[in-house]
């Protein structure tokens, strides 16, 4: 229960950081998604369903800021939590490797959703341009932020749920 | 006559001797003699003084080092404080410069009413080009209001809360702005893209477009006031078998470094959708 309560200030902090700072750090046109990484980091470290609450809270905060429809961030983060749940303990018991895979697939899923939404709304979001200018740079930046975020989330988890780590 | 006493005579001799020696000393005649006499004393005094100071330092230096370390730490703190103050002042100066520029722009267009707002965030999605400003409906900002800087057009307000608003930049993929060429009577559209590039569209093939041509808002469509600087042509794409020519546009505003904007509050946007619906029917 405490883990779910902690998700509110933590995800709020990540959303604010994302909007004020991380969105300005761009590589070509791509940028990292701290909330997605945060959900993935929490998801790869637990057997329970708290990651889904984290995904929902993070998605709601992001939906307040972004001009994308609310269901895109929420669906993306829930997909990330689901992926972490499915892959939990299946890849050499290694959270780091699993985390990289979850962030990689989660980012691609989120971008496919965004491109689909834009195409439906009449925007010519060319697949090659999106992949080259946005998705690949975003992937690189997400993977860059994975390790510091993993350390932060691990510490937070030790504090919230002491002795419940599955490494 | 009273005889001079031997005491008086002795005293007089002593006084004369002293005066004489003083005179010789002041005249410099006694310097070699004094040197011979004084040098051993000076050397002995120097030796003694050095040894004394060494002993004195031995007992007092540790305390001085502690004091120096403390003092050094205090001074370092003070330097850090002053550096932080300098950074704050530079920041304020930069903000003041931006606000002065915005004020100059507002004065140059007295017909418009403005609200200055700071840029406090960007859209988290890399596919969208939006900024978030720190003024909302409580400050009089409404949906659709045009947003500019002293350089030119930024975009329009797309969503408003009580204390903040989201502004769609003209580089956003869903943004279209009616523009006109400054030097010719030719209307066209500019469109953004997911990568933030802006292209000029729907420009008649007969219009002679040149690199460096300036684009202004035309006011058509009722979304933006007319005659606001938008950008200039940097690359022209003209194909004979196309109906229209296109071109890449360099916006005058650098959206990556936007820190403050002006929202035009007295501009009434015109909703022409009923007219277009009527036409489609």
Boltz contact constraints between the chains, C-beta under 6 A:
constraints:
  - contact:
      token1: [A, 18]
      token2: [B, 124]
      max_distance: 6.0
  - contact:
      token1: [A, 19]
      token2: [B, 121]
      max_distance: 6.0
  - contact:
      token1: [A, 19]
      token2: [B, 124]
      max_distance: 6.0
  - contact:
      token1: [A, 20]
      token2: [B, 121]
      max_distance: 6.0
  - contact:
      token1: [A, 23]
      token2: [B, 122]
      max_distance: 6.0
  - contact:
      token1: [A, 23]
      token2: [B, 124]
      max_distance: 6.0
  - contact:
      token1: [A, 29]
      token2: [B, 126]
      max_distance: 6.0
  - contact:
      token1: [A, 29]
      token2: [B, 195]
      max_distance: 6.0
  - contact:
      token1: [A, 30]
      token2: [B, 126]
      max_distance: 6.0
  - contact:
      token1: [A, 31]
      token2: [B, 126]
      max_distance: 6.0
  - contact:
      token1: [A, 62]
      token2: [B, 124]
      max_distance: 6.0
  - contact:
      token1: [A, 65]
      token2: [B, 124]
      max_distance: 6.0
  - contact:
      token1: [A, 66]
      token2: [B, 123]
      max_distance: 6.0
  - contact:
      token1: [A, 66]
      token2: [B, 124]
      max_distance: 6.0
  - contact:
      token1: [A, 66]
      token2: [B, 125]
      max_distance: 6.0
  - contact:
      token1: [A, 67]
      token2: [B, 123]
      max_distance: 6.0
  - contact:
      token1: [A, 67]
      token2: [B, 128]
      max_distance: 6.0
  - contact:
      token1: [A, 67]
      token2: [B, 130]
      max_distance: 6.0
  - contact:
      token1: [A, 68]
      token2: [B, 125]
      max_distance: 6.0
  - contact:
      token1: [A, 114]
      token2: [B, 127]
      max_distance: 6.0
  - contact:
      token1: [A, 123]
      token2: [B, 173]
      max_distance: 6.0
  - contact:
      token1: [A, 123]
      token2: [B, 174]
      max_distance: 6.0
  - contact:
      token1: [A, 125]
      token2: [B, 194]
      max_distance: 6.0
  - contact:
      token1: [A, 133]
      token2: [B, 195]
      max_distance: 6.0
  - contact:
      token1: [A, 134]
      token2: [B, 126]
      max_distance: 6.0
  - contact:
      token1: [A, 138]
      token2: [B, 126]
      max_distance: 6.0
